[in-house]
Amino acid sequence: MDGCIFCKIVAGEIPSYKVYEDDAVLAFLDIEPATRGHALVIPKRHAENVFEISEDDLEKVAVVAKKLSIKIKDVLQADGIRLSQSNGKVAGQDIMHFHVHIIPRYKNDGLSANPTATLQLPQADFEELKNLAEKIKT
């Protein structure tokens, strides 16, 4: 897709620090890392978000994200891994090409373990949850 920075990385037009590549998936280190070792996993075929990506490409990205998470955790001796994926600007997606963040977590790294933990979230109405679950299932 014209103008997509990740498509340009896939095409080799923009350099990257690759940590994995196969026919369908590319993974590289984030140039604005949240923590040391923060990587991105993308499908080579452009899809803007989870609504557009093929199930085949989604599966391949997920498998690579898992394998790299294990490798990154081991190599960097991280205490944990956060996988993050957003869809649409309102959800925090900044590059409109499907991608999964692998963010190594370290004790005292300064990041919130749970971004919603500091919010005062009201408890849901159980009747509303029941009705919503039924709508989603059908």
The first five atom37 places (N, CA, C, CB, O) and aatype in JSON, in Angstrom:
{
  "aatype": [12, 3, 7, 4, 9, 13, 4, 11, 9, 19, 0, 7, 6, 9, 14, 15, 18, 11, 19, 18, 6, 3, 3, 0, 19, 10, 0, 13, 10, 3, 9, 6, 14, 0, 16, 1, 7, 8, 0, 10, 19, 9, 14, 11, 1, 8, 0, 6, 2, 19, 13, 6, 9, 15, 6, 3, 3, 10, 6, 11, 19, 0, 19, 19, 0, 11, 11, 10, 15, 9, 11, 9, 11, 3, 19, 10, 5, 0, 3, 7, 9, 1, 10, 15, 5, 15, 2, 7, 11, 19, 0, 7, 5, 3, 9, 12, 8, 13, 8, 19, 8, 9, 9, 14, 1, 18, 11, 2, 3, 7, 10, 15, 0, 2, 14, 16, 0, 16, 10, 5, 10, 14, 5, 0, 3, 13, 6, 6, 10, 11, 2, 10, 0, 6, 11, 9, 11, 16],
  "atom_mask": [
    [1, 1, 1, 1, 1],
    [1, 1, 1, 1, 1],
    [1, 1, 1, 0, 1],
    [1, 1, 1, 1, 1],
    [1, 1, 1, 1, 1],
    [1, 1, 1, 1, 1],
    [1, 1, 1, 1, 1],
    [1, 1, 1, 1, 1],
    [1, 1, 1, 1, 1],
    [1, 1, 1, 1, 1],
    [1, 1, 1, 1, 1],
    [1, 1, 1, 0, 1],
    [1, 1, 1, 1, 1],
    [1, 1, 1, 1, 1],
    [1, 1, 1, 1, 1],
    [1, 1, 1, 1, 1],
    [1, 1, 1, 1, 1],
    [1, 1, 1, 1, 1],
    [1, 1, 1, 1, 1],
    [1, 1, 1, 1, 1],
    [1, 1, 1, 1, 1],
    [1, 1, 1, 1, 1],
    [1, 1, 1, 1, 1],
    [1, 1, 1, 1, 1],
    [1, 1, 1, 1, 1],
    [1, 1, 1, 1, 1],
    [1, 1, 1, 1, 1],
    [1, 1, 1, 1, 1],
    [1, 1, 1, 1, 1],
    [1, 1, 1, 1, 1],
    [1, 1, 1, 1, 1],
    [1, 1, 1, 1, 1],
    [1, 1, 1, 1, 1],
    [1, 1, 1, 1, 1],
    [1, 1, 1, 1, 1],
    [1, 1, 1, 1, 1],
    [1, 1, 1, 0, 1],
    [1, 1, 1, 1, 1],
    [1, 1, 1, 1, 1],
    [1, 1, 1, 1, 1],
    [1, 1, 1, 1, 1],
    [1, 1, 1, 1, 1],
    [1, 1, 1, 1, 1],
    [1, 1, 1, 1, 1],
    [1, 1, 1, 1, 1],
    [1, 1, 1, 1, 1],
    [1, 1, 1, 1, 1],
    [1, 1, 1, 1, 1],
    [1, 1, 1, 1, 1],
    [1, 1, 1, 1, 1],
    [1, 1, 1, 1, 1],
    [1, 1, 1, 1, 1],
    [1, 1, 1, 1, 1],
    [1, 1, 1, 1, 1],
    [1, 1, 1, 1, 1],
    [1, 1, 1, 1, 1],
    [1, 1, 1, 1, 1],
    [1, 1, 1, 1, 1],
    [1, 1, 1, 1, 1],
    [1, 1, 1, 1, 1],
    [1, 1, 1, 1, 1],
    [1, 1, 1, 1, 1],
    [1, 1, 1, 1, 1],
    [1, 1, 1, 1, 1],
    [1, 1, 1, 1, 1],
    [1, 1, 1, 1, 1],
    [1, 1, 1, 1, 1],
    [1, 1, 1, 1, 1],
    [1, 1, 1, 1, 1],
    [1, 1, 1, 1, 1],
    [1, 1, 1, 1, 1],
    [1, 1, 1, 1, 1],
    [1, 1, 1, 1, 1],
    [1, 1, 1, 1, 1],
    [1, 1, 1, 1, 1],
    [1, 1, 1, 1, 1],
    [1, 1, 1, 1, 1],
    [1, 1, 1, 1, 1],
    [1, 1, 1, 1, 1],
    [1, 1, 1, 0, 1],
    [1, 1, 1, 1, 1],
    [1, 1, 1, 1, 1],
    [1, 1, 1, 1, 1],
    [1, 1, 1, 1, 1],
    [1, 1, 1, 1, 1],
    [1, 1, 1, 1, 1],
    [1, 1, 1, 1, 1],
    [1, 1, 1, 0, 1],
    [1, 1, 1, 1, 1],
    [1, 1, 1, 1, 1],
    [1, 1, 1, 1, 1],
    [1, 1, 1, 0, 1],
    [1, 1, 1, 1, 1],
    [1, 1, 1, 1, 1],
    [1, 1, 1, 1, 1],
    [1, 1, 1, 1, 1],
    [1, 1, 1, 1, 1],
    [1, 1, 1, 1, 1],
    [1, 1, 1, 1, 1],
    [1, 1, 1, 1, 1],
    [1, 1, 1, 1, 1],
    [1, 1, 1, 1, 1],
    [1, 1, 1, 1, 1],
    [1, 1, 1, 1, 1],
    [1, 1, 1, 1, 1],
    [1, 1, 1, 1, 1],
    [1, 1, 1, 1, 1],
    [1, 1, 1, 1, 1],
    [1, 1, 1, 1, 1],
    [1, 1, 1, 0, 1],
    [1, 1, 1, 1, 1],
    [1, 1, 1, 1, 1],
    [1, 1, 1, 1, 1],
    [1, 1, 1, 1, 1],
    [1, 1, 1, 1, 1],
    [1, 1, 1, 1, 1],
    [1, 1, 1, 1, 1],
    [1, 1, 1, 1, 1],
    [1, 1, 1, 1, 1],
    [1, 1, 1, 1, 1],
    [1, 1, 1, 1, 1],
    [1, 1, 1, 1, 1],
    [1, 1, 1, 1, 1],
    [1, 1, 1, 1, 1],
    [1, 1, 1, 1, 1],
    [1, 1, 1, 1, 1],
    [1, 1, 1, 1, 1],
    [1, 1, 1, 1, 1],
    [1, 1, 1, 1, 1],
    [1, 1, 1, 1, 1],
    [1, 1, 1, 1, 1],
    [1, 1, 1, 1, 1],
    [1, 1, 1, 1, 1],
    [1, 1, 1, 1, 1],
    [1, 1, 1, 1, 1],
    [1, 1, 1, 1, 1],
    [1, 1, 1, 1, 1],
    [1, 1, 1, 1, 1]
  ],
  "atom_positions": [
    [[0.84, -1.18, 0.0], [0.0, 0.0, 0.0], [0.89, 1.24, 0.0], [-0.96, 0.0, 1.22], [1.83, 1.33, 0.79]],
    [[0.6, 2.18, -0.86], [1.39, 3.41, -0.97], [1.38, 4.18, 0.33], [0.86, 4.29, -2.1], [0.34, 4.37, 0.95]],
    [[2.56, 4.61, 0.75], [2.68, 5.44, 1.94], [2.74, 4.69, 3.25], [0.0, 0.0, 0.0], [3.01, 5.3, 4.28]],
    [[2.51, 3.39, 3.26], [2.54, 2.62, 4.5], [3.99, 2.34, 4.89], [1.74, 1.29, 4.34], [4.72, 1.68, 4.15]],
    [[4.39, 2.84, 6.04], [5.78, 2.68, 6.48], [6.15, 1.21, 6.65], [6.01, 3.43, 7.78], [7.28, 0.82, 6.35]],
    [[5.21, 0.38, 7.12], [5.53, -1.04, 7.3], [5.65, -1.74, 5.96], [4.47, -1.73, 8.15], [6.48, -2.64, 5.82]],
    [[4.85, -1.36, 4.98], [5.0, -1.93, 3.64], [6.35, -1.54, 3.05], [3.85, -1.47, 2.71], [6.96, -2.33, 2.33]],
    [[6.8, -0.34, 3.34], [8.12, 0.1, 2.87], [9.24, -0.68, 3.55], [8.3, 1.61, 3.12], [10.27, -0.97, 2.94]],
    [[9.04, -1.02, 4.82], [10.03, -1.85, 5.51], [10.06, -3.24, 4.89], [9.71, -1.94, 7.03], [11.13, -3.79, 4.65]],
    [[8.89, -3.81, 4.62], [8.8, -5.13, 3.98], [9.51, -5.1, 2.63], [7.32, -5.56, 3.79], [10.22, -6.05, 2.29]],
    [[9.33, -4.02, 1.85], [9.92, -3.9, 0.52], [11.42, -3.58, 0.57], [9.19, -2.81, -0.26], [12.09, -3.6, -0.46]],
    [[11.94, -3.3, 1.74], [13.35, -2.97, 1.86], [13.67, -1.52, 1.55], [0.0, 0.0, 0.0], [14.84, -1.16, 1.43]],
    [[12.65, -0.69, 1.42], [12.85, 0.73, 1.12], [13.27, 1.51, 2.36], [11.57, 1.32, 0.54], [13.9, 2.56, 2.25]],
    [[12.93, 0.99, 3.53], [13.3, 1.6, 4.8], [14.03, 0.52, 5.6], [12.04, 2.17, 5.59], [13.53, -0.6, 5.7]],
    [[15.18, 0.83, 6.16], [15.92, -0.2, 6.92], [15.22, -0.54, 8.23], [17.35, 0.27, 7.2], [14.47, 0.27, 8.78]],
    [[15.48, -1.73, 8.71], [14.95, -2.15, 10.01], [15.92, -3.15, 10.63], [13.52, -2.78, 9.85], [16.79, -3.7, 9.96]],
    [[15.75, -3.36, 11.91], [16.55, -4.35, 12.64], [15.7, -5.6, 12.8], [17.03, -3.8, 14.03], [15.01, -5.77, 13.8]],
    [[15.78, -6.46, 11.79], [14.94, -7.66, 11.72], [15.36, -8.67, 12.79], [15.02, -8.3, 10.33], [16.54, -8.89, 13.05]],
    [[14.35, -9.29, 13.39], [14.59, -10.37, 14.33], [13.97, -11.67, 13.85], [14.05, -10.01, 15.71], [14.21, -12.74, 14.42]],
    [[13.14, -11.59, 12.78], [12.52, -12.78, 12.21], [11.97, -12.41, 10.83], [11.39, -13.35, 13.15], [11.48, -11.3, 10.63]],
    [[12.04, -13.36, 9.9], [11.42, -13.17, 8.59], [11.17, -14.52, 7.95], [12.31, -12.28, 7.68], [12.02, -15.41, 7.99]],
    [[9.99, -14.64, 7.35], [9.67, -15.78, 6.5], [8.86, -15.25, 5.32], [8.89, -16.91, 7.29], [8.82, -14.04, 5.11]],
    [[8.21, -16.11, 4.57], [7.47, -15.67, 3.39], [6.3, -14.76, 3.71], [6.98, -16.86, 2.64], [5.93, -13.91, 2.9]],
    [[5.69, -14.92, 4.9], [4.46, -14.2, 5.23], [4.6, -13.17, 6.34], [3.41, -15.17, 5.61], [3.77, -12.26, 6.44]],
    [[5.62, -13.3, 7.17], [5.72, -12.49, 8.39], [7.11, -11.86, 8.5], [5.42, -13.35, 9.64], [8.12, -12.45, 8.12]],
    [[7.12, -10.65, 9.04], [8.36, -9.95, 9.33], [8.26, -9.43, 10.76], [8.62, -8.79, 8.32], [7.22, -8.92, 11.17]],
    [[9.34, -9.54, 11.52], [9.4, -8.98, 12.86], [10.69, -8.18, 12.98], [9.33, -10.09, 13.96], [11.75, -8.6, 12.5]],
    [[10.6, -7.04, 13.63], [11.75, -6.15, 13.76], [11.62, -5.36, 15.05], [11.85, -5.2, 12.54], [10.54, -5.23, 15.63]],
    [[12.76, -4.82, 15.49], [12.78, -4.04, 16.72], [12.14, -2.68, 16.49], [14.21, -3.88, 17.24], [12.34, -2.05, 15.46]],
    [[11.36, -2.24, 17.47], [10.67, -0.94, 17.42], [11.7, 0.17, 17.61], [9.55, -0.85, 18.51], [12.55, 0.08, 18.5]],
    [[11.64, 1.21, 16.78], [12.61, 2.31, 16.9], [12.21, 3.29, 18.01], [12.72, 3.06, 15.57], [12.99, 4.19, 18.34]],
    [[11.03, 3.13, 18.57], [10.6, 3.9, 19.74], [10.17, 2.91, 20.81], [9.42, 4.91, 19.37], [8.99, 2.82, 21.15]],
    [[11.13, 2.16, 21.35], [10.77, 1.05, 22.25], [10.23, 1.51, 23.61], [11.97, 0.19, 22.48], [10.72, 2.45, 24.22]],
    [[9.2, 0.8, 24.04], [8.67, 1.01, 25.4], [9.66, 0.47, 26.42], [7.27, 0.33, 25.57], [9.83, 1.05, 27.5]],
    [[10.31, -0.63, 26.08], [11.35, -1.23, 26.91], [12.4, -1.84, 25.98], [10.76, -2.32, 27.89], [12.19, -1.94, 24.77]],
    [[13.52, -2.23, 26.55], [14.59, -2.86, 25.78], [14.09, -4.17, 25.18], [15.84, -3.12, 26.68], [13.59, -5.04, 25.89]],
    [[14.22, -4.3, 23.85], [13.81, -5.51, 23.16], [12.41, -5.45, 22.57], [0.0, 0.0, 0.0], [11.95, -6.45, 22.02]],
    [[11.72, -4.31, 22.67], [10.37, -4.14, 22.12], [10.41, -4.41, 20.61], [9.83, -2.69, 22.41], [11.15, -3.76, 19.87]],
    [[9.6, -5.37, 20.19], [9.58, -5.77, 18.78], [8.17, -5.68, 18.22], [10.13, -7.2, 18.61], [7.18, -5.69, 18.96]],
    [[8.09, -5.61, 16.9], [6.81, -5.59, 16.18], [6.77, -6.78, 15.25], [6.62, -4.26, 15.39], [7.77, -7.11, 14.6]],
    [[5.63, -7.43, 15.18], [5.42, -8.56, 14.27], [4.31, -8.15, 13.32], [5.05, -9.89, 15.06], [3.22, -7.76, 13.74]],
    [[4.59, -8.24, 12.01], [3.62, -7.79, 11.01], [3.45, -8.84, 9.91], [4.06, -6.44, 10.4], [4.37, -9.63, 9.64]],
    [[2.28, -8.84, 9.28], [2.16, -9.65, 8.07], [2.82, -8.88, 6.93], [0.65, -9.98, 7.74], [2.76, -7.66, 6.89]],
    [[3.44, -9.59, 6.02], [4.03, -8.91, 4.86], [2.96, -8.36, 3.92], [4.95, -9.87, 4.1], [3.14, -7.31, 3.3]],
    [[1.86, -9.08, 3.84], [0.74, -8.63, 3.01], [-0.01, -7.55, 3.81], [-0.22, -9.83, 2.62], [-0.39, -7.78, 4.96]],
    [[-0.24, -6.4, 3.2], [-0.88, -5.29, 3.9], [-2.31, -5.64, 4.31], [-0.88, -4.05, 3.03], [-3.11, -6.11, 3.5]],
    [[-2.61, -5.39, 5.56], [-3.97, -5.42, 6.11], [-3.98, -4.34, 7.17], [-4.37, -6.87, 6.69], [-3.09, -4.3, 8.02]],
    [[-4.96, -3.48, 7.14], [-4.96, -2.35, 8.05], [-5.14, -2.78, 9.51], [-6.06, -1.39, 7.67], [-4.5, -2.22, 10.4]],
    [[-6.0, -3.75, 9.75], [-6.33, -4.1, 11.14], [-6.86, -5.53, 11.22], [-7.37, -3.11, 11.71], [-6.86, -6.26, 10.24]],
    [[-7.3, -5.91, 12.41], [-7.79, -7.28, 12.64], [-9.05, -7.56, 11.82], [-8.08, -7.49, 14.14], [-9.36, -8.72, 11.54]],
    [[-9.76, -6.52, 11.44], [-10.97, -6.7, 10.64], [-10.66, -7.05, 9.2], [-11.82, -5.45, 10.7], [-11.49, -7.63, 8.5]],
    [[-9.46, -6.69, 8.74], [-9.08, -6.91, 7.34], [-8.1, -8.05, 7.13], [-8.48, -5.66, 6.8], [-8.05, -8.62, 6.04]],
    [[-7.32, -8.4, 8.13], [-6.29, -9.42, 7.95], [-6.92, -10.79, 7.69], [-5.36, -9.47, 9.19], [-7.94, -11.14, 8.3]],
    [[-6.32, -11.54, 6.8], [-6.83, -12.9, 6.54], [-6.57, -13.77, 7.76], [-6.15, -13.52, 5.27], [-5.63, -13.52, 8.53]],
    [[-7.39, -14.78, 7.93], [-7.2, -15.68, 9.07], [-5.86, -16.39, 8.97], [-8.33, -16.7, 9.14], [-5.21, -16.65, 9.98]],
    [[-5.44, -16.71, 7.76], [-4.16, -17.37, 7.55], [-3.01, -16.48, 8.01], [-3.98, -17.74, 6.09], [-2.12, -16.94, 8.73]],
    [[-3.02, -15.21, 7.6], [-1.96, -14.28, 8.02], [-2.03, -14.02, 9.52], [-2.07, -12.97, 7.24], [-0.99, -13.91, 10.18]],
    [[-3.22, -13.91, 10.07], [-3.38, -13.69, 11.5], [-2.77, -14.84, 12.29], [-4.87, -13.52, 11.87], [-2.08, -14.63, 13.29]],
    [[-3.04, -16.06, 11.85], [-2.48, -17.24, 12.52], [-0.96, -17.23, 12.46], [-3.03, -18.52, 11.88], [-0.28, -17.51, 13.45]],
    [[-0.43, -16.9, 11.29], [1.03, -16.87, 11.14], [1.67, -15.81, 12.03], [1.41, -16.62, 9.69], [2.72, -16.06, 12.63]],
    [[1.06, -14.64, 12.11], [1.58, -13.58, 12.98], [1.53, -14.02, 14.43], [0.77, -12.27, 12.78], [2.48, -13.81, 15.18]],
    [[0.42, -14.65, 14.84], [0.27, -15.09, 16.23], [1.33, -16.13, 16.6], [-1.13, -15.66, 16.46], [1.9, -16.07, 17.69]],
    [[1.58, -17.07, 15.71], [2.57, -18.12, 15.98], [3.96, -17.49, 16.12], [2.57, -19.19, 14.86], [4.71, -17.85, 17.03]],
    [[4.3, -16.57, 15.24], [5.6, -15.91, 15.31], [5.69, -15.07, 16.59], [5.84, -15.01, 14.05], [6.73, -15.05, 17.25]],
    [[4.61, -14.38, 16.94], [4.62, -13.57, 18.16], [4.89, -14.43, 19.39], [3.28, -12.83, 18.32], [5.62, -14.02, 20.29]],
    [[4.31, -15.62, 19.43], [4.56, -16.51, 20.55], [6.02, -16.96, 20.58], [3.63, -17.74, 20.48], [6.68, -16.87, 21.61]],
    [[6.53, -17.44, 19.44], [7.92, -17.92, 19.38], [8.91, -16.82, 19.74], [8.24, -18.47, 17.99], [9.86, -17.06, 20.49]],
    [[8.69, -15.63, 19.22], [9.59, -14.51, 19.52], [9.47, -14.07, 20.97], [9.31, -13.34, 18.59], [10.47, -13.67, 21.57]],
    [[8.28, -14.13, 21.52], [8.1, -13.77, 22.93], [8.97, -14.66, 23.81], [6.63, -13.89, 23.34], [9.63, -14.17, 24.73]],
    [[8.97, -15.95, 23.53], [9.78, -16.9, 24.29], [11.26, -16.56, 24.12], [9.5, -18.35, 23.83], [12.01, -16.5, 25.1]],
    [[11.67, -16.34, 22.88], [13.08, -16.05, 22.58], [13.53, -14.74, 23.24], [13.3, -15.97, 21.06], [14.59, -14.68, 23.86]],
    [[12.72, -13.7, 23.1], [13.06, -12.39, 23.68], [13.14, -12.49, 25.2], [12.03, -11.32, 23.26], [14.07, -11.96, 25.81]],
    [[12.18, -13.14, 25.81], [12.18, -13.3, 27.26], [13.45, -14.0, 27.73], [10.94, -14.09, 27.73], [14.08, -13.58, 28.7]],
    [[13.82, -15.07, 27.02], [15.02, -15.82, 27.39], [16.3, -15.02, 27.16], [15.09, -17.12, 26.6], [17.13, -14.92, 28.06]],
    [[16.45, -14.46, 25.98], [17.68, -13.74, 25.62], [17.9, -12.51, 26.5], [17.64, -13.31, 24.15], [19.02, -12.24, 26.93]],
    [[16.82, -11.77, 26.78], [16.94, -10.53, 27.54], [16.68, -10.71, 29.02], [16.01, -9.5, 27.0], [16.75, -9.76, 29.79]],
    [[16.39, -11.94, 29.42], [16.07, -12.24, 30.82], [14.98, -11.3, 31.35], [17.33, -12.12, 31.68], [15.08, -10.78, 32.46]],
    [[13.95, -11.11, 30.53], [12.81, -10.29, 30.94], [11.99, -11.04, 31.98], [11.93, -9.91, 29.71], [11.97, -12.27, 32.01]],
    [[11.31, -10.28, 32.82], [10.48, -10.88, 33.86], [9.11, -11.29, 33.32], [10.31, -9.92, 35.02], [8.4, -12.08, 33.94]],
    [[8.73, -10.74, 32.18], [7.45, -11.05, 31.56], [7.4, -10.45, 30.17], [0.0, 0.0, 0.0], [8.33, -9.77, 29.74]],
    [[6.31, -10.7, 29.47], [6.1, -10.17, 28.11], [4.68, -9.65, 28.02], [6.37, -11.26, 27.01], [3.74, -10.31, 28.47]],
    [[4.52, -8.48, 27.44], [3.18, -7.97, 27.13], [3.01, -8.03, 25.62], [2.97, -6.5, 27.67], [3.85, -7.51, 24.88]],
    [[1.94, -8.66, 25.16], [1.56, -8.62, 23.75], [0.45, -7.6, 23.63], [1.11, -10.04, 23.2], [-0.5, -7.62, 24.41]],
    [[0.57, -6.71, 22.65], [-0.42, -5.65, 22.49], [-0.74, -5.47, 21.02], [0.09, -4.32, 23.11], [0.14, -5.53, 20.16]],
    [[-2.02, -5.24, 20.74], [-2.45, -5.05, 19.36], [-3.69, -4.16, 19.38], [-2.75, -6.43, 18.65], [-4.65, -4.46, 20.08]],
    [[-3.68, -3.06, 18.61], [-4.79, -2.11, 18.59], [-5.37, -1.99, 17.19], [-4.33, -0.73, 19.09], [-4.67, -2.22, 16.2]],
    [[-6.64, -1.63, 17.12], [-7.35, -1.53, 15.84], [-8.1, -0.22, 15.75], [-8.31, -2.7, 15.66], [-9.13, -0.03, 16.41]],
    [[-7.59, 0.7, 14.94], [-8.2, 2.02, 14.76], [-7.53, 3.06, 15.64], [0.0, 0.0, 0.0], [-7.02, 2.75, 16.72]],
    [[-7.55, 4.29, 15.16], [-6.9, 5.39, 15.88], [-7.44, 5.56, 17.29], [-7.07, 6.69, 15.11], [-6.67, 5.79, 18.22]],
    [[-8.74, 5.44, 17.46], [-9.34, 5.61, 18.79], [-8.86, 4.55, 19.77], [-10.87, 5.57, 18.68], [-8.9, 4.76, 20.98]],
    [[-8.42, 3.41, 19.27], [-7.9, 2.33, 20.12], [-6.4, 2.46, 20.34], [-8.22, 0.97, 19.49], [-5.81, 1.67, 21.08]],
    [[-5.78, 3.45, 19.7], [-4.35, 3.66, 19.89], [-3.48, 3.16, 18.75], [0.0, 0.0, 0.0], [-2.26, 3.18, 18.86]],
    [[-4.09, 2.71, 17.64], [-3.3, 2.25, 16.51], [-2.68, 3.47, 15.83], [-4.16, 1.42, 15.51], [-3.4, 4.39, 15.42]],
    [[-1.36, 3.47, 15.7], [-0.7, 4.62, 15.09], [-0.24, 4.35, 13.66], [0.48, 5.03, 15.92], [-0.18, 5.28, 12.85]],
    [[0.08, 3.12, 13.34], [0.44, 2.73, 11.97], [-0.7, 1.86, 11.46], [1.84, 1.97, 11.91], [-1.05, 0.85, 12.08]],
    [[-1.27, 2.25, 10.34], [-2.45, 1.55, 9.83], [-2.07, 0.32, 9.0], [-3.31, 2.5, 8.99], [-2.46, 0.18, 7.84]],
    [[-1.29, -0.54, 9.63], [-0.89, -1.85, 9.08], [-0.9, -2.76, 10.31], [0.57, -1.81, 8.34], [-0.23, -2.47, 11.3]],
    [[-1.65, -3.84, 10.24], [-1.78, -4.73, 11.39], [-0.41, -5.05, 11.97], [-2.51, -6.03, 10.99], [0.52, -5.37, 11.23]],
    [[-0.3, -4.96, 13.28], [0.96, -5.32, 13.94], [0.71, -5.69, 15.39], [1.96, -4.16, 13.85], [-0.22, -5.2, 16.04]],
    [[1.57, -6.57, 15.88], [1.54, -6.98, 17.28], [2.83, -6.5, 17.93], [1.37, -8.54, 17.41], [3.92, -6.72, 17.42]],
    [[2.66, -5.84, 19.06], [3.82, -5.41, 19.85], [4.21, -6.54, 20.79], [3.51, -4.1, 20.63], [3.35, -7.12, 21.47]],
    [[5.49, -6.84, 20.84], [6.05, -7.72, 21.87], [6.85, -6.79, 22.77], [6.94, -8.91, 21.26], [7.89, -6.27, 22.37]],
    [[6.38, -6.59, 23.98], [7.03, -5.66, 24.9], [7.56, -6.44, 26.1], [6.04, -4.54, 25.35], [6.8, -6.87, 26.96]],
    [[8.89, -6.61, 26.15], [9.47, -7.27, 27.31], [9.19, -6.41, 28.55], [11.0, -7.51, 27.12], [9.29, -5.19, 28.51]],
    [[8.86, -7.08, 29.65], [8.61, -6.36, 30.9], [9.65, -6.76, 31.92], [7.18, -6.66, 31.43], [10.03, -7.92, 32.05]],
    [[10.1, -5.76, 32.64], [11.12, -5.93, 33.65], [10.63, -5.33, 34.96], [12.46, -5.28, 33.21], [9.92, -4.32, 34.96]],
    [[11.0, -5.93, 36.08], [10.65, -5.36, 37.38], [11.15, -3.92, 37.41], [11.25, -6.19, 38.56], [12.29, -3.64, 37.04]],
    [[10.28, -3.03, 37.86], [10.62, -1.61, 38.0], [10.99, -0.94, 36.69], [11.77, -1.45, 38.97], [11.84, -0.05, 36.67]],
    [[10.36, -1.36, 35.56], [10.66, -0.73, 34.27], [9.9, 0.57, 34.06], [10.33, -1.68, 33.14], [10.11, 1.26, 33.06]],
    [[9.02, 0.92, 34.99], [8.32, 2.2, 34.91], [7.02, 2.15, 34.15], [0.0, 0.0, 0.0], [6.27, 3.13, 34.15]],
    [[6.73, 1.04, 33.49], [5.46, 0.92, 32.78], [4.41, 0.35, 33.71], [5.62, 0.04, 31.52], [4.72, -0.44, 34.61]],
    [[3.18, 0.74, 33.49], [2.09, 0.17, 34.28], [1.87, -1.28, 33.88], [0.79, 0.99, 34.09], [1.83, -1.6, 32.69]],
    [[1.74, -2.15, 34.86], [1.48, -3.56, 34.57], [0.1, -3.73, 33.95], [1.59, -4.41, 35.85], [-0.12, -4.63, 33.14]],
    [[-0.83, -2.87, 34.32], [-2.19, -2.93, 33.81], [-2.65, -1.5, 33.57], [-3.15, -3.67, 34.8], [-2.95, -0.78, 34.53]],
    [[-2.72, -1.06, 32.3], [-3.06, 0.34, 32.01], [-4.4, 0.79, 32.58], [-3.07, 0.55, 30.53], [-4.59, 1.97, 32.84]],
    [[-5.33, -0.15, 32.78], [-6.63, 0.25, 33.33], [-6.65, 0.21, 34.85], [-7.72, -0.66, 32.78], [-7.65, 0.59, 35.47]],
    [[-5.56, -0.24, 35.48], [-5.53, -0.38, 36.94], [-5.71, 0.95, 37.66], [-4.23, -1.02, 37.37], [-6.27, 0.98, 38.75]],
    [[-5.25, 2.03, 37.06], [-5.34, 3.33, 37.72], [-6.69, 4.0, 37.49], [-4.23, 4.24, 37.24], [-6.99, 5.01, 38.12]],
    [[-7.49, 3.45, 36.61], [-8.82, 4.01, 36.35], [-9.8, 3.5, 37.39], [-9.3, 3.65, 34.93], [-9.69, 2.37, 37.87]],
    [[-10.74, 4.32, 37.74], [-11.82, 3.9, 38.64], [-12.96, 3.37, 37.77], [-12.3, 5.08, 39.56], [-13.86, 4.11, 37.39]],
    [[-12.89, 2.09, 37.47], [-13.89, 1.48, 36.6], [-15.06, 0.97, 37.42], [-13.27, 0.33, 35.79], [-14.87, 0.26, 38.41]],
    [[-16.27, 1.33, 37.02], [-17.44, 0.84, 37.76], [-17.66, -0.65, 37.45], [-18.7, 1.66, 37.39], [-17.35, -1.12, 36.36]],
    [[-18.21, -1.37, 38.42], [-18.52, -2.77, 38.18], [-19.7, -2.82, 37.21], [-18.85, -3.52, 39.51], [-20.65, -2.05, 37.32]],
    [[-19.62, -3.75, 36.29], [-20.67, -3.89, 35.28], [-21.95, -4.41, 35.91], [-20.22, -4.83, 34.16], [-21.93, -5.1, 36.92]],
    [[-23.07, -4.05, 35.28], [-24.38, -4.57, 35.66], [-24.47, -5.98, 35.08], [-25.56, -3.65, 35.15], [-24.35, -6.16, 33.87]],
    [[-24.69, -6.98, 35.94], [-24.68, -8.38, 35.48], [-25.8, -8.69, 34.5], [-24.78, -9.3, 36.67], [-25.62, -9.53, 33.61]],
    [[-26.92, -8.05, 34.64], [-28.02, -8.26, 33.69], [-27.61, -7.73, 32.32], [-29.32, -7.56, 34.17], [-27.89, -8.35, 31.29]],
    [[-26.95, -6.58, 32.31], [-26.45, -6.02, 31.05], [-25.4, -6.94, 30.43], [-25.86, -4.59, 31.28], [-25.39, -7.14, 29.22]],
    [[-24.51, -7.51, 31.25], [-23.51, -8.45, 30.74], [-24.19, -9.66, 30.1], [-22.57, -8.9, 31.86], [-23.79, -10.12, 29.03]],
    [[-25.2, -10.17, 30.76], [-25.95, -11.33, 30.24], [-26.56, -10.99, 28.88], [-27.05, -11.76, 31.23], [-26.43, -11.77, 27.93]],
    [[-27.22, -9.84, 28.8], [-27.86, -9.43, 27.54], [-26.82, -9.2, 26.44], [-28.69, -8.15, 27.75], [-27.03, -9.58, 25.28]],
    [[-25.72, -8.58, 26.81], [-24.66, -8.3, 25.84], [-24.04, -9.61, 25.34], [-23.58, -7.41, 26.46], [-23.79, -9.75, 24.14]],
    [[-23.81, -10.54, 26.23], [-23.25, -11.85, 25.83], [-24.18, -12.55, 24.85], [-23.02, -12.76, 27.06], [-23.71, -13.15, 23.88]],
    [[-25.47, -12.48, 25.09], [-26.43, -13.11, 24.17], [-26.39, -12.45, 22.79], [-27.84, -13.03, 24.74], [-26.44, -13.15, 21.78]],
    [[-26.31, -11.12, 22.75], [-26.25, -10.41, 21.47], [-24.99, -10.78, 20.7], [-26.3, -8.89, 21.69], [-25.04, -10.97, 19.48]],
    [[-23.88, -10.89, 21.4], [-22.61, -11.2, 20.73], [-22.61, -12.64, 20.23], [-21.43, -10.97, 21.7], [-22.1, -12.9, 19.14]],
    [[-23.17, -13.58, 21.0], [-23.17, -14.98, 20.61], [-24.05, -15.26, 19.39], [-23.63, -15.83, 21.77], [-23.75, -16.16, 18.61]],
    [[-25.12, -14.5, 19.22], [-26.05, -14.78, 18.1], [-25.69, -14.06, 16.83], [-27.45, -14.43, 18.48], [-26.38, -14.2, 15.82]]
  ]
}
